[in-house]
């Protein structure tokens, strides 16, 4: 690991504490332009998100009906009844995004898969950078808000599904995450800059409770009139 990554992990609660935990649950409210563009408009009702910390799995409920939830993993996504009965499922779900552009519509399983890998990435950051298979180097810093934000450039292993193979995470002088940049490779949505705010401490882990992802233009600057995804977390509990 780089010295910067060591400091970042310590600032967010430390590797020892992270490995004592297995999952996280949170109330989640999502919004933004992306879901309407994909034909899957998002209502403002809170939902309950559960994420495994040391393997890529996530679930949100309710989904599509009060008695339904999702089950996401890299090789399968499903919509289930709360008793486990399968309503719909898709194997090799990443392949179903082949040829998608920014205006391509989704079905509910596309939405469930995107939600699973995106929120898993967010709720396990920055600790996922220390997982096997990740390659992390320090890249050029970013000047923002009168501060210098140092950058960790992460190359994700093929077995971990996320927005893009290479992602940049920027950290302030306190080593807490400030911004997360990536390409929307699966969704055909261009490049994004996601700003994070309002940190809380839950069970010894520090994490932001607000995320706002904006499209970036050709120069890499965020377009603050193009809010693609907003996420608010509350009642965060690690187990």
MDAnalysis code that builds the backbone (N, CA, C; Angstrom):
import MDAnalysis as mda
import numpy as np

u = mda.Universe.empty(717, n_residues=239, atom_resindex=np.repeat(np.arange(239), 3), trajectory=True)
u.add_TopologyAttr("name", ["N", "CA", "C"] * 239)
u.add_TopologyAttr("resid", np.arange(1, 240))
u.add_TopologyAttr("resname", ["UNK", "UNK", "UNK", "UNK", "UNK", "UNK", "UNK", "UNK", "UNK", "UNK", "UNK", "UNK", "UNK", "UNK", "UNK", "UNK", "UNK", "UNK", "UNK", "UNK", "UNK", "UNK", "UNK", "UNK", "UNK", "UNK", "UNK", "UNK", "UNK", "UNK", "UNK", "UNK", "UNK", "UNK", "UNK", "UNK", "UNK", "UNK", "UNK", "UNK", "UNK", "UNK", "UNK", "UNK", "UNK", "UNK", "UNK", "UNK", "UNK", "UNK", "UNK", "UNK", "UNK", "UNK", "UNK", "UNK", "UNK", "UNK", "UNK", "UNK", "UNK", "UNK", "UNK", "UNK", "UNK", "UNK", "UNK", "UNK", "UNK", "UNK", "UNK", "UNK", "UNK", "UNK", "UNK", "UNK", "UNK", "UNK", "UNK", "UNK", "UNK", "UNK", "UNK", "UNK", "UNK", "UNK", "UNK", "UNK", "UNK", "UNK", "UNK", "UNK", "UNK", "UNK", "UNK", "UNK", "UNK", "UNK", "UNK", "UNK", "UNK", "UNK", "UNK", "UNK", "UNK", "UNK", "UNK", "UNK", "UNK", "UNK", "UNK", "UNK", "UNK", "UNK", "UNK", "UNK", "UNK", "UNK", "UNK", "UNK", "UNK", "UNK", "UNK", "UNK", "UNK", "UNK", "UNK", "UNK", "UNK", "UNK", "UNK", "UNK", "UNK", "UNK", "UNK", "UNK", "UNK", "UNK", "UNK", "UNK", "UNK", "UNK", "UNK", "UNK", "UNK", "UNK", "UNK", "UNK", "UNK", "UNK", "UNK", "UNK", "UNK", "UNK", "UNK", "UNK", "UNK", "UNK", "UNK", "UNK", "UNK", "UNK", "UNK", "UNK", "UNK", "UNK", "UNK", "UNK", "UNK", "UNK", "UNK", "UNK", "UNK", "UNK", "UNK", "UNK", "UNK", "UNK", "UNK", "UNK", "UNK", "UNK", "UNK", "UNK", "UNK", "UNK", "UNK", "UNK", "UNK", "UNK", "UNK", "UNK", "UNK", "UNK", "UNK", "UNK", "UNK", "UNK", "UNK", "UNK", "UNK", "UNK", "UNK", "UNK", "UNK", "UNK", "UNK", "UNK", "UNK", "UNK", "UNK", "UNK", "UNK", "UNK", "UNK", "UNK", "UNK", "UNK", "UNK", "UNK", "UNK", "UNK", "UNK", "UNK", "UNK", "UNK", "UNK", "UNK", "UNK", "UNK", "UNK", "UNK", "UNK", "UNK", "UNK", "UNK", "UNK", "UNK", "UNK"])
u.atoms.positions = np.array([
    [0.836, -1.191, 0.000],
    [0.000, 0.000, 0.000],
    [0.875, 1.246, 0.000],
    [0.350, 2.349, -0.548],
    [1.063, 3.608, -0.507],
    [0.922, 4.231, 0.876],
    [1.839, 5.162, 1.195],
    [1.731, 5.876, 2.468],
    [0.418, 6.647, 2.543],
    [0.000, 7.213, 1.410],
    [-1.271, 7.946, 1.403],
    [-2.436, 7.011, 1.706],
    [-2.456, 5.833, 1.111],
    [-3.534, 4.900, 1.390],
    [-3.540, 4.484, 2.853],
    [-2.376, 4.251, 3.427],
    [-2.308, 3.919, 4.853],
    [-2.966, 5.009, 5.698],
    [-2.651, 6.276, 5.393],
    [-3.214, 7.397, 6.151],
    [-4.718, 7.517, 5.927],
    [-5.159, 7.288, 4.712],
    [-6.582, 7.354, 4.385],
    [-7.369, 6.294, 5.150],
    [-6.874, 5.071, 5.159],
    [-7.585, 3.995, 5.858],
    [-7.647, 4.264, 7.356],
    [-6.569, 4.788, 7.910],
    [-6.570, 5.120, 9.339],
    [-7.589, 6.213, 9.645],
    [-7.679, 7.221, 8.781],
    [-8.600, 8.333, 9.009],
    [-10.059, 7.885, 8.948],
    [-10.348, 6.853, 8.187],
    [-11.724, 6.377, 8.055],
    [-12.095, 5.304, 9.080],
    [-11.197, 4.997, 9.982],
    [-11.523, 4.055, 11.053],
    [-10.512, 2.959, 11.263],
    [-9.662, 2.728, 10.271],
    [-8.584, 1.770, 10.440],
    [-8.916, 0.377, 9.933],
    [-7.890, -0.283, 9.402],
    [-8.070, -1.610, 8.816],
    [-8.472, -2.632, 9.873],
    [-7.904, -2.534, 11.061],
    [-8.240, -3.518, 12.104],
    [-9.730, -3.493, 12.412],
    [-10.288, -2.291, 12.594],
    [-11.714, -2.200, 12.892],
    [-12.535, -2.698, 11.705],
    [-12.133, -2.358, 10.478],
    [-12.861, -2.790, 9.285],
    [-12.961, -4.312, 9.220],
    [-11.884, -4.995, 9.547],
    [-11.891, -6.452, 9.452],
    [-12.639, -7.115, 10.606],
    [-12.998, -6.339, 11.622],
    [-13.855, -6.873, 12.682],
    [-15.326, -6.875, 12.270],
    [-15.652, -6.201, 11.176],
    [-17.028, -6.015, 10.739],
    [-17.300, -6.839, 9.484],
    [-18.564, -7.172, 9.246],
    [-18.891, -8.011, 8.093],
    [-19.886, -7.375, 7.133],
    [-20.730, -6.466, 7.605],
    [-21.740, -5.879, 6.740],
    [-22.132, -4.507, 7.264],
    [-22.850, -3.751, 6.432],
    [-23.370, -2.449, 6.839],
    [-24.784, -2.323, 6.312],
    [-25.655, -1.725, 7.127],
    [-27.032, -1.432, 6.742],
    [-27.247, 0.069, 6.863],
    [-28.032, 0.626, 5.947],
    [-28.312, 2.052, 5.991],
    [-29.631, 2.343, 5.311],
    [-30.298, 3.386, 5.782],
    [-31.424, 3.941, 5.049],
    [-30.863, 4.773, 3.903],
    [-31.467, 4.683, 2.713],
    [-30.930, 5.336, 1.530],
    [-32.061, 6.008, 0.749],
    [-31.812, 7.263, 0.356],
    [-32.721, 8.003, -0.516],
    [-31.913, 8.433, -1.731],
    [-32.377, 8.070, -2.928],
    [-31.635, 8.385, -4.145],
    [-32.478, 9.247, -5.073],
    [-31.764, 9.997, -5.925],
    [-32.423, 10.844, -6.911],
    [-31.438, 11.199, -8.007],
    [-31.770, 12.219, -8.779],
    [-30.913, 12.646, -9.878],
    [-31.518, 12.324, -11.231],
    [-30.887, 12.871, -12.285],
    [-31.433, 12.780, -13.630],
    [-31.272, 11.395, -14.263],
    [-30.292, 10.622, -13.814],
    [-29.955, 9.380, -14.505],
    [-31.131, 8.430, -14.613],
    [-31.864, 8.261, -13.522],
    [-32.873, 7.209, -13.481],
    [-34.050, 7.517, -14.412],
    [-34.437, 8.781, -14.490],
    [-35.466, 9.148, -15.437],
    [-35.025, 8.960, -16.868],
    [-33.759, 9.297, -17.157],
    [-33.227, 9.111, -18.505],
    [-33.230, 7.634, -18.898],
    [-33.114, 6.764, -17.931],
    [-33.081, 5.329, -18.193],
    [-34.462, 4.674, -18.119],
    [-35.492, 5.483, -17.965],
    [-36.834, 4.931, -17.901],
    [-37.162, 4.254, -16.591],
    [-36.395, 4.557, -15.544],
    [-36.605, 3.975, -14.222],
    [-36.638, 5.099, -13.182],
    [-37.641, 5.985, -13.259],
    [-37.668, 7.133, -12.338],
    [-37.671, 6.688, -10.887],
    [-36.989, 7.486, -10.073],
    [-36.795, 7.134, -8.669],
    [-37.680, 8.000, -7.793],
    [-38.486, 7.385, -6.944],
    [-39.288, 8.162, -6.003],
    [-38.430, 8.508, -4.779],
    [-38.865, 9.474, -3.965],
    [-38.029, 9.931, -2.842],
    [-38.189, 9.122, -1.568],
    [-38.873, 7.994, -1.619],
    [-39.079, 7.194, -0.412],
    [-37.772, 6.559, 0.042],
    [-37.510, 6.537, 1.343],
    [-36.307, 5.855, 1.832],
    [-36.433, 4.348, 1.697],
    [-35.292, 3.707, 1.451],
    [-35.209, 2.259, 1.361],
    [-34.080, 1.785, 2.271],
    [-34.033, 0.477, 2.489],
    [-33.016, -0.091, 3.367],
    [-31.995, -0.834, 2.527],
    [-30.738, -0.418, 2.637],
    [-29.645, -1.014, 1.863],
    [-28.777, -1.859, 2.786],
    [-28.422, -3.052, 2.341],
    [-27.502, -3.920, 3.068],
    [-26.367, -4.307, 2.134],
    [-25.130, -4.198, 2.626],
    [-23.941, -4.441, 1.814],
    [-22.975, -5.313, 2.599],
    [-22.432, -6.340, 1.957],
    [-21.351, -7.137, 2.553],
    [-20.039, -6.379, 2.381],
    [-19.171, -6.431, 3.374],
    [-17.948, -5.629, 3.337],
    [-16.788, -6.325, 2.656],
    [-16.721, -7.645, 2.697],
    [-15.531, -8.352, 2.225],
    [-15.794, -9.253, 1.023],
    [-16.975, -9.159, 0.461],
    [-17.304, -9.784, -0.817],
    [-18.312, -8.870, -1.489],
    [-18.436, -8.971, -2.816],
    [-19.302, -8.038, -3.525],
    [-20.723, -8.580, -3.570],
    [-21.521, -8.127, -2.616],
    [-22.926, -8.490, -2.522],
    [-23.680, -7.322, -1.901],
    [-24.900, -7.082, -2.389],
    [-25.719, -6.004, -1.853],
    [-27.189, -6.326, -2.080],
    [-28.057, -5.691, -1.280],
    [-29.496, -5.861, -1.415],
    [-30.185, -4.585, -0.966],
    [-31.285, -4.226, -1.638],
    [-32.097, -3.082, -1.237],
    [-33.553, -3.527, -1.166],
    [-34.249, -3.003, -0.179],
    [-35.682, -3.292, -0.074],
    [-36.402, -2.080, 0.502],
    [-37.653, -1.853, 0.077],
    [-38.383, -2.583, -0.952],
    [-37.888, -2.215, -2.350],
    [-38.209, -3.085, -3.315],
    [-37.831, -2.845, -4.705],
    [-38.962, -3.322, -5.611],
    [-39.698, -2.389, -6.184],
    [-40.784, -2.733, -7.096],
    [-42.099, -3.060, -6.433],
    [-42.056, -3.522, -5.194],
    [-43.249, -3.840, -4.410],
    [-42.831, -3.898, -2.951],
    [-43.758, -3.655, -2.013],
    [-43.382, -3.634, -0.597],
    [-42.756, -4.924, -0.096],
    [-43.112, -6.060, -0.708],
    [-42.612, -7.351, -0.239],
    [-41.491, -7.885, -1.118],
    [-40.748, -7.007, -1.785],
    [-39.669, -7.437, -2.661],
    [-38.355, -6.745, -2.307],
    [-37.270, -7.424, -2.673],
    [-35.921, -6.917, -2.455],
    [-35.058, -7.353, -3.632],
    [-33.852, -6.805, -3.707],
    [-32.895, -7.240, -4.726],
    [-31.806, -8.091, -4.078],
    [-31.125, -8.846, -4.921],
    [-29.919, -9.566, -4.521],
    [-28.904, -9.382, -5.639],
    [-27.820, -8.665, -5.344],
    [-26.794, -8.360, -6.340],
    [-25.497, -9.071, -6.023],
    [-24.884, -9.662, -7.038],
    [-23.498, -10.105, -7.017],
    [-22.972, -9.930, -8.433],
    [-21.668, -9.989, -8.656],
    [-21.162, -9.730, -10.007],
    [-21.721, -10.647, -11.080],
    [-22.075, -11.879, -10.735],
    [-22.487, -12.850, -11.738],
    [-23.994, -13.119, -11.757],
    [-24.727, -12.465, -10.863],
    [-26.178, -12.680, -10.813],
    [-26.842, -11.493, -10.142],
    [-27.978, -11.079, -10.713],
    [-28.826, -10.110, -10.035],
    [-30.248, -10.645, -10.064],
    [-30.974, -10.454, -8.965],
    [-32.328, -10.999, -8.867],
    [-33.222, -10.036, -8.106],
    [-34.504, -10.113, -8.411],
    [-35.560, -9.495, -7.616],
    [-36.290, -10.636, -6.934],
    [-36.403, -10.549, -5.616],
    [-36.948, -11.652, -4.829],
    [-38.076, -11.171, -3.934],
    [-38.971, -12.080, -3.583],
    [-39.872, -11.849, -2.475],
    [-39.070, -11.941, -1.176],
    [-39.602, -11.380, -0.109],
    [-38.867, -11.384, 1.150],
    [-38.663, -12.787, 1.697],
    [-39.458, -13.754, 1.246],
    [-39.256, -15.137, 1.675],
    [-38.259, -15.882, 0.787],
    [-37.648, -15.177, -0.182],
    [-36.622, -15.775, -1.022],
    [-37.082, -16.248, -2.374],
    [-38.389, -16.269, -2.639],
    [-38.876, -16.694, -3.951],
    [-38.409, -15.700, -5.021],
    [-37.944, -16.220, -6.144],
    [-37.384, -15.384, -7.199],
    [-38.499, -14.861, -8.094],
    [-38.545, -13.537, -8.250],
    [-39.489, -12.889, -9.153],
    [-38.888, -12.794, -10.548],
    [-37.614, -12.395, -10.619],
    [-36.886, -12.281, -11.887],
    [-35.408, -12.341, -11.576],
    [-34.627, -12.893, -12.497],
    [-33.196, -12.937, -12.288],
    [-32.470, -12.862, -13.617],
    [-31.200, -12.477, -13.553],
    [-30.369, -12.417, -14.756],
    [-28.966, -12.877, -14.388],
    [-28.476, -13.881, -15.114],
    [-27.105, -14.329, -14.950],
    [-26.205, -13.544, -15.890],
    [-24.939, -13.384, -15.519],
    [-23.997, -12.560, -16.286],
    [-24.618, -11.195, -16.602],
    [-25.079, -10.484, -15.573],
    [-25.847, -9.258, -15.820],
    [-25.051, -8.147, -16.487],
    [-23.728, -8.106, -16.306],
    [-22.953, -7.037, -16.942],
    [-23.074, -7.084, -18.456],
    [-23.215, -8.292, -19.018],
    [-23.298, -8.423, -20.474],
    [-24.569, -7.798, -21.032],
    [-25.587, -7.628, -20.192],
    [-26.850, -7.067, -20.681],
    [-26.738, -5.568, -20.960],
    [-25.624, -4.947, -20.559],
    [-25.396, -3.527, -20.828],
    [-24.623, -3.302, -22.126],
    [-24.265, -4.353, -22.830],
    [-23.477, -4.214, -24.055],
    [-24.194, -3.313, -25.055],
    [-23.466, -2.336, -25.592],
    [-24.020, -1.430, -26.583],
    [-24.862, -0.308, -26.018],
    [-24.986, -0.215, -24.702],
    [-25.802, 0.837, -24.113],
    [-25.157, 2.203, -24.307],
    [-25.974, 3.190, -24.629],
    [-25.557, 4.581, -24.660],
    [-26.271, 5.356, -23.574],
    [-26.034, 6.666, -23.543],
    [-26.626, 7.474, -22.475],
    [-28.141, 7.472, -22.512],
    [-28.748, 7.240, -23.685],
    [-30.198, 7.256, -23.792],
    [-30.844, 5.890, -23.809],
    [-30.064, 4.830, -23.617],
    [-30.632, 3.479, -23.633],
    [-31.468, 3.232, -22.375],
    [-32.679, 2.729, -22.564],
    [-33.553, 2.463, -21.416],
    [-33.122, 1.204, -20.675],
    [-33.428, 1.173, -19.397],
    [-33.171, 0.021, -18.546],
    [-34.477, -0.709, -18.253],
    [-34.345, -1.984, -17.868],
    [-35.440, -2.685, -17.211],
    [-35.120, -2.755, -15.712],
    [-36.020, -3.267, -14.883],
    [-35.763, -3.276, -13.438],
    [-34.498, -4.033, -13.036],
    [-34.110, -5.071, -13.779],
    [-32.898, -5.799, -13.424],
    [-31.647, -4.979, -13.737],
    [-31.662, -4.181, -14.807],
    [-30.560, -3.246, -15.027],
    [-30.426, -2.292, -13.838],
    [-31.565, -1.760, -13.428],
    [-31.572, -0.809, -12.298],
    [-31.040, -1.480, -11.037],
    [-31.461, -2.696, -10.779],
    [-31.020, -3.399, -9.580],
    [-29.521, -3.674, -9.620],
    [-28.998, -4.018, -10.792],
    [-27.568, -4.291, -10.915],
    [-26.755, -3.022, -10.710],
    [-27.169, -1.925, -11.351],
    [-26.471, -0.650, -11.164],
    [-26.481, -0.238, -9.697],
    [-27.648, -0.312, -9.077],
    [-27.746, 0.061, -7.668],
    [-26.812, -0.786, -6.812],
    [-26.751, -2.087, -7.100],
    [-25.926, -2.977, -6.296],
    [-24.452, -2.645, -6.378],
    [-23.905, -2.541, -7.604],
    [-22.462, -2.318, -7.684],
    [-22.082, -0.904, -7.283],
    [-22.947, 0.091, -7.587],
    [-22.612, 1.468, -7.244],
    [-22.588, 1.669, -5.730],
    [-23.650, 1.259, -5.051],
    [-23.719, 1.517, -3.609],
    [-22.749, 0.623, -2.858],
    [-22.499, -0.594, -3.350],
    [-21.447, -1.407, -2.734],
    [-20.109, -0.670, -2.784],
    [-19.785, -0.094, -3.928],
    [-18.535, 0.655, -4.057],
    [-18.477, 1.797, -3.054],
    [-19.570, 2.532, -2.918],
    [-19.565, 3.700, -2.045],
    [-19.447, 3.319, -0.567],
    [-20.200, 2.298, -0.152],
    [-20.209, 1.960, 1.274],
    [-18.978, 1.177, 1.710],
    [-18.202, 0.669, 0.765],
    [-16.951, -0.002, 1.132],
    [-15.722, 0.870, 0.877],
    [-15.913, 2.052, 0.295],
    [-14.775, 2.961, 0.076],
    [-14.406, 3.660, 1.380],
    [-13.108, 3.881, 1.629],
    [-11.958, 3.559, 0.775],
    [-11.341, 2.189, 1.054],
    [-11.965, 1.401, 1.954],
    [-11.340, 0.161, 2.384],
    [-11.245, -0.869, 1.265],
    [-12.130, -0.787, 0.282],
    [-12.026, -1.732, -0.832],
    [-10.689, -1.622, -1.546],
    [-10.012, -0.472, -1.449],
    [-8.727, -0.283, -2.132],
    [-7.640, -1.203, -1.580],
    [-7.860, -1.732, -0.386],
    [-6.894, -2.654, 0.214],
    [-7.275, -4.112, -0.009],
    [-8.333, -4.359, -0.784],
    [-8.739, -5.731, -1.061],
    [-7.793, -6.366, -2.073],
    [-7.692, -7.703, -2.094],
    [-6.822, -8.374, -3.070],
    [-7.197, -8.005, -4.502],
    [-6.188, -7.805, -5.333],
    [-6.403, -7.534, -6.738],
    [-6.432, -6.078, -7.119],
    [-6.610, -5.171, -6.159],
    [-6.619, -3.744, -6.459],
    [-5.188, -3.228, -6.601],
    [-4.981, -2.374, -7.591],
    [-3.704, -1.683, -7.769],
    [-3.928, -0.200, -7.505],
    [-3.153, 0.378, -6.588],
    [-3.380, 1.756, -6.163],
    [-2.068, 2.532, -6.212],
    [-2.098, 3.688, -6.883],
    [-0.935, 4.576, -6.944],
    [-1.397, 5.988, -6.643],
    [-0.482, 6.823, -6.191],
    [-0.820, 8.235, -6.007],
    [-0.660, 8.958, -7.333],
    [-1.689, 9.719, -7.713],
    [-1.700, 10.450, -8.980],
    [-1.694, 11.954, -8.692],
    [-1.833, 12.745, -9.737],
    [-1.756, 14.196, -9.592],
    [-2.856, 14.719, -8.677],
    [-2.533, 15.658, -7.811],
    [-3.544, 16.224, -6.908],
    [-4.487, 17.167, -7.650],
    [-5.532, 17.569, -6.944],
    [-6.543, 18.477, -7.479],
    [-6.636, 19.694, -6.563],
    [-6.600, 20.883, -7.157],
    [-6.800, 22.110, -6.388],
    [-8.288, 22.425, -6.373],
    [-8.890, 22.493, -5.189],
    [-10.330, 22.711, -5.078],
    [-10.649, 23.395, -3.757],
    [-11.521, 24.399, -3.812],
    [-11.985, 25.092, -2.605],
    [-10.826, 25.625, -1.767],
    [-9.777, 26.064, -2.445],
    [-8.623, 26.600, -1.732],
    [-7.779, 25.553, -1.049],
    [-8.013, 24.298, -1.364],
    [-7.273, 23.190, -0.773],
    [-6.599, 22.365, -1.863],
    [-5.647, 21.558, -1.445],
    [-5.033, 20.579, -2.339],
    [-5.523, 19.204, -1.927],
    [-6.238, 18.541, -2.840],
    [-6.753, 17.206, -2.572],
    [-5.842, 16.187, -3.243],
    [-5.240, 15.325, -2.446],
    [-4.367, 14.289, -2.994],
    [-5.207, 13.161, -3.589],
    [-4.640, 12.506, -4.590],
    [-5.401, 11.543, -5.382],
    [-4.818, 10.145, -5.275],
    [-5.687, 9.183, -5.059],
    [-5.349, 7.775, -5.219],
    [-6.043, 7.266, -6.478],
    [-5.253, 6.763, -7.417],
    [-5.800, 6.184, -8.646],
    [-5.852, 4.681, -8.484],
    [-7.063, 4.134, -8.536],
    [-7.280, 2.707, -8.284],
    [-7.637, 1.999, -9.576],
    [-6.948, 0.890, -9.834],
    [-7.332, -0.013, -10.911],
    [-8.032, -1.207, -10.285],
    [-9.296, -1.404, -10.654],
    [-10.112, -2.457, -10.067],
    [-9.797, -3.797, -10.731],
    [-9.801, -4.887, -9.978],
    [-9.614, -6.212, -10.594],
    [-10.832, -6.590, -11.421],
    [-10.677, -7.437, -12.438],
    [-11.797, -7.785, -13.317],
    [-12.979, -8.411, -12.599],
    [-12.723, -9.082, -11.494],
    [-13.823, -9.779, -10.819],
    [-14.697, -8.839, -9.973],
    [-14.288, -7.581, -9.828],
    [-15.080, -6.603, -9.085],
    [-15.780, -5.687, -10.084],
    [-17.109, -5.680, -10.052],
    [-17.879, -4.835, -10.958],
    [-18.010, -3.443, -10.360],
    [-17.741, -2.424, -11.161],
    [-17.923, -1.054, -10.709],
    [-18.096, -0.162, -11.924],
    [-18.073, 1.143, -11.701],
    [-18.330, 2.074, -12.786],
    [-17.320, 1.930, -13.923],
    [-16.033, 1.828, -13.555],
    [-14.980, 1.747, -14.565],
    [-13.778, 1.044, -13.958],
    [-12.889, 0.575, -14.828],
    [-11.726, -0.172, -14.360],
    [-10.767, 0.712, -13.585],
    [-10.686, 2.005, -13.955],
    [-9.798, 2.955, -13.283],
    [-10.636, 4.085, -12.702],
    [-10.418, 4.373, -11.424],
    [-11.166, 5.425, -10.747],
    [-10.217, 6.242, -9.880],
    [-10.516, 7.547, -9.758],
    [-9.698, 8.456, -8.966],
    [-10.464, 8.898, -7.728],
    [-9.818, 8.783, -6.568],
    [-10.418, 9.220, -5.308],
    [-9.530, 10.298, -4.704],
    [-10.136, 11.434, -4.341],
    [-9.397, 12.600, -3.858],
    [-9.668, 12.812, -2.369],
    [-8.614, 13.148, -1.636],
    [-8.686, 13.244, -0.179],
    [-8.133, 14.579, 0.300],
    [-8.793, 15.135, 1.330],
    [-8.365, 16.397, 1.913],
    [-7.188, 16.236, 2.852],
    [-6.815, 17.345, 3.502],
    [-5.679, 17.331, 4.412],
    [-5.912, 16.424, 5.607],
    [-7.177, 16.159, 5.927],
    [-7.514, 15.245, 7.018],
    [-7.581, 13.796, 6.549],
    [-7.263, 13.556, 5.267],
    [-7.259, 12.231, 4.641],
    [-8.650, 11.634, 4.464],
    [-9.688, 12.439, 4.610],
    [-11.043, 11.973, 4.343],
    [-11.390, 12.222, 2.875],
    [-12.216, 11.336, 2.317],
    [-12.608, 11.428, 0.919],
    [-13.388, 12.713, 0.665],
    [-13.065, 13.381, -0.458],
    [-13.773, 14.588, -0.874],
    [-14.496, 14.404, -2.208],
    [-13.858, 13.664, -3.120],
    [-14.412, 13.548, -4.472],
    [-13.983, 12.204, -5.061],
    [-14.847, 11.666, -5.922],
    [-14.640, 10.345, -6.522],
    [-14.973, 10.466, -8.008],
    [-13.991, 10.281, -8.878],
    [-14.166, 10.416, -10.325],
    [-14.123, 9.052, -11.003],
    [-14.971, 8.865, -12.014],
    [-15.025, 7.590, -12.719],
    [-15.708, 7.789, -14.062],
    [-15.619, 6.770, -14.888],
    [-16.334, 6.713, -16.155],
    [-17.540, 5.790, -15.990],
    [-18.670, 6.186, -16.567],
    [-19.861, 5.328, -16.521],
    [-19.816, 4.314, -17.650],
    [-18.863, 3.377, -17.585],
    [-18.612, 2.482, -18.715],
    [-19.814, 1.583, -19.015],
    [-20.421, 1.008, -18.001],
    [-21.536, 0.101, -18.248],
    [-22.786, 0.847, -18.704],
    [-23.025, 2.015, -18.152],
    [-24.301, 2.690, -18.402],
    [-24.239, 3.637, -19.588],
    [-23.061, 3.801, -20.225],
    [-22.945, 4.711, -21.350],
    [-23.200, 6.145, -20.967],
    [-22.827, 6.501, -19.733],
    [-23.196, 7.808, -19.193],
    [-22.090, 8.835, -19.126],
    [-20.966, 8.619, -19.795],
    [-19.886, 9.594, -19.755],
    [-19.116, 9.553, -18.445],
    [-18.366, 10.613, -18.170],
    [-17.529, 10.669, -16.979],
    [-18.210, 11.494, -15.896],
    [-17.958, 11.137, -14.645],
    [-18.638, 11.770, -13.512],
    [-17.640, 12.196, -12.454],
    [-17.991, 13.256, -11.757],
    [-17.287, 13.704, -10.553],
    [-18.292, 13.657, -9.411],
    [-18.028, 12.829, -8.429],
    [-18.953, 12.673, -7.313],
    [-18.349, 13.317, -6.062],
    [-19.043, 14.310, -5.530],
    [-18.611, 14.996, -4.318],
    [-19.302, 14.367, -3.110],
    [-18.553, 14.258, -2.009],
    [-19.103, 13.640, -0.800],
    [-19.027, 14.629, 0.354],
    [-20.021, 14.539, 1.241],
    [-20.176, 15.517, 2.324],
    [-20.742, 14.838, 3.572],
    [-20.769, 15.623, 4.652],
    [-21.495, 15.277, 5.872],
    [-21.085, 13.920, 6.432],
    [-19.872, 13.881, 6.954],
    [-19.357, 12.646, 7.541],
    [-20.027, 12.341, 8.874],
    [-20.185, 11.051, 9.138],
    [-20.603, 10.562, 10.446],
    [-19.655, 9.433, 10.842],
    [-19.677, 9.096, 12.120],
    [-18.970, 7.906, 12.590],
    [-19.992, 6.882, 13.028],
    [-19.878, 5.680, 12.496],
    [-20.798, 4.591, 12.831],
    [-19.981, 3.368, 13.196],
    [-20.080, 2.932, 14.445],
    [-19.397, 1.725, 14.904],
    [-17.899, 1.772, 14.617],
    [-17.326, 2.967, 14.751],
    [-15.882, 3.132, 14.587],
    [-15.434, 3.446, 13.171],
    [-16.339, 3.477, 12.201],
    [-16.008, 3.763, 10.808],
    [-16.563, 5.135, 10.437],
    [-15.747, 5.955, 9.788],
    [-16.184, 7.273, 9.327],
    [-16.545, 7.193, 7.849],
    [-17.687, 7.764, 7.500],
    [-18.130, 7.716, 6.102],
    [-19.020, 8.909, 5.813],
    [-19.047, 9.355, 4.538],
    [-19.920, 10.475, 4.163],
    [-21.353, 10.008, 3.992],
    [-22.307, 10.875, 4.342],
    [-23.714, 10.508, 4.232],
    [-24.401, 11.166, 3.038],
    [-23.698, 12.040, 2.333],
    [-24.269, 12.668, 1.142],
    [-23.291, 12.525, -0.015],
    [-23.810, 12.105, -1.170],
    [-23.020, 11.966, -2.389],
    [-23.784, 12.616, -3.536],
    [-23.070, 13.408, -4.334],
    [-23.664, 14.110, -5.467],
    [-22.749, 13.928, -6.680],
    [-23.257, 13.236, -7.709],
    [-22.462, 12.922, -8.895],
    [-22.921, 13.786, -10.066],
    [-21.963, 14.523, -10.645],
    [-22.228, 15.417, -11.764],
    [-21.454, 14.939, -12.992],
    [-22.026, 15.176, -14.167],
    [-21.290, 14.911, -15.389],
    [-20.087, 15.834, -15.473],
    [-19.008, 15.337, -16.080],
    [-17.833, 16.164, -16.374],
    [-17.793, 16.480, -17.862],
    [-17.334, 17.690, -18.192],
    [-17.222, 18.057, -19.600],
    [-15.899, 17.544, -20.173],
    [-15.596, 17.947, -21.408],
    [-14.408, 17.437, -22.086],
    [-13.114, 17.850, -21.410],
    [-13.151, 18.905, -20.603],
    [-11.953, 19.351, -19.878],
    [-11.848, 18.698, -18.506],
    [-12.836, 17.894, -18.140],
    [-12.831, 17.239, -16.840],
    [-13.519, 18.017, -15.747],
    [-14.061, 19.189, -16.078],
    [-14.735, 20.001, -15.072],
    [-16.172, 19.539, -14.879],
    [-16.635, 19.492, -13.634],
    [-18.014, 19.067, -13.392],
    [-19.014, 20.115, -13.847],
    [-20.126, 19.653, -14.402],
    [-21.234, 20.516, -14.779],
    [-22.253, 20.456, -13.645],
    [-22.274, 21.498, -12.812],
    [-23.125, 21.456, -11.622],
    [-24.608, 21.622, -11.939],
    [-24.930, 21.834, -13.216],
    [-26.330, 21.822, -13.632],
    [-26.774, 20.427, -14.074],
    [-25.871, 19.482, -14.089],
    [-26.177, 18.113, -14.534],
    [-25.959, 17.148, -13.372],
    [-26.870, 17.203, -12.390],
    [-26.813, 16.288, -11.248],
    [-27.378, 14.947, -11.690],
    [-26.511, 13.987, -11.877],
    [-26.937, 12.690, -12.391],
    [-27.459, 11.776, -11.297],
    [-26.773, 11.746, -10.167],
    [-27.195, 10.870, -9.064],
    [-26.977, 11.592, -7.748],
    [-27.970, 11.547, -6.880],
    [-27.823, 12.013, -5.498],
    [-28.144, 10.848, -4.574],
    [-27.383, 10.740, -3.497],
    [-27.602, 9.674, -2.519],
    [-27.450, 10.261, -1.122],
    [-28.432, 10.023, -0.282],
    [-28.367, 10.384, 1.130],
    [-28.481, 9.107, 1.954],
    [-27.524, 8.918, 2.873],
    [-27.551, 7.788, 3.796],
    [-27.947, 8.264, 5.187],
    [-28.649, 7.437, 5.927],
    [-29.006, 7.720, 7.315],
    [-29.058, 6.409, 8.083],
    [-29.024, 6.522, 9.406],
    [-29.153, 5.347, 10.283],
    [-28.194, 4.233, 9.845],
    [-26.923, 4.585, 9.737],
    [-25.901, 3.642, 9.270],
    [-25.471, 2.762, 10.437],
    [-25.469, 1.447, 10.206],
    [-25.095, 0.509, 11.266],
    [-24.229, -0.602, 10.679],
    [-23.060, -0.780, 11.250],
    [-22.181, -1.887, 10.853],
    [-22.420, -3.071, 11.776],
    [-22.196, -4.250, 11.230],
    [-22.370, -5.476, 12.020],
    [-21.131, -6.357, 11.865],
])
